[in-house]
Amino acid sequence: MNKSSSHTVTVFSTPTCPYCHMVKEYLQGKNITFDDVDVSRDQTQAMAMVQKSGQMGVPQLWIDNDVVVGFNKPVIDNLLNL
């Protein structure tokens, strides 16, 4: 069973960001399904990300209605009930 079945997860990232790659590998290793948004290619999504979080930095994760800026494992695990 997929642990994220009750969670909606979106990762905002760029191809050159090492922490973006790390957080995506971490989620994949935990069998968490997520949408990956490349904000270097999608300006509309980049603006939405900044508007919601007030931050330009990546990675950003939107887990349900919560925003996590950076690869913060304890917060990610808590929000996903891991």
C-alpha positions in Angstrom: 0.0 0.0 0.0 1.2 3.5 -0.9 1.7 5.5 2.3 1.0 8.7 0.5 -2.5 7.6 -0.6 -4.0 10.1 1.8 -1.5 12.8 1.0 -1.0 15.1 -1.9 2.7 15.9 -2.5 4.2 18.3 -4.9 7.9 19.0 -5.2 9.1 22.2 -6.7 12.6 21.8 -8.0 15.2 22.7 -10.6 17.4 20.3 -12.5 20.7 21.8 -11.1 19.6 21.7 -7.4 21.4 18.9 -5.5 18.9 19.0 -2.6 16.0 18.7 -5.0 17.5 15.5 -6.3 18.1 14.3 -2.8 14.5 15.0 -1.6 13.0 13.3 -4.7 15.2 10.2 -4.2 14.2 10.2 -0.5 10.5 10.2 -1.3 10.9 7.5 -4.0 12.7 5.4 -1.5 9.8 5.7 0.9 7.3 4.9 -2.0 5.8 8.3 -1.8 4.0 9.5 -5.0 4.6 13.1 -5.9 4.2 15.6 -8.7 7.5 17.1 -9.7 7.4 20.8 -10.9 10.5 22.2 -12.6 10.2 25.9 -11.7 13.1 26.7 -14.1 10.8 25.8 -17.0 7.3 26.8 -15.6 7.2 30.4 -14.6 3.5 30.2 -13.7 4.2 27.5 -11.2 7.3 29.3 -9.9 5.1 32.4 -9.2 2.5 30.2 -7.5 5.2 28.7 -5.3 6.6 32.0 -4.2 3.1 33.4 -3.6 2.1 30.5 -1.4 5.4 30.2 0.6 6.9 33.6 0.4 10.2 31.8 -0.6 12.1 31.5 -3.9 14.3 28.7 -2.7 14.0 25.1 -3.9 13.3 22.4 -3.1 9.9 23.2 -1.8 7.4 20.5 -0.9 3.7 21.1 -0.6 2.3 18.3 1.5 -1.4 18.6 1.6 -1.8 22.3 2.7 1.6 22.5 4.4 4.7 24.1 2.8 8.2 22.7 3.6 11.1 24.7 2.3 14.3 22.7 1.9 15.1 19.0 2.5 13.8 18.9 6.1 13.5 15.2 6.8 11.9 15.4 10.3 9.2 17.8 9.1 8.6 15.7 5.9 8.4 12.5 7.9 6.0 14.1 10.4 3.7 15.5 7.7 3.6 12.1 5.8 3.2 10.0 9.0 6.4 8.1 8.3 
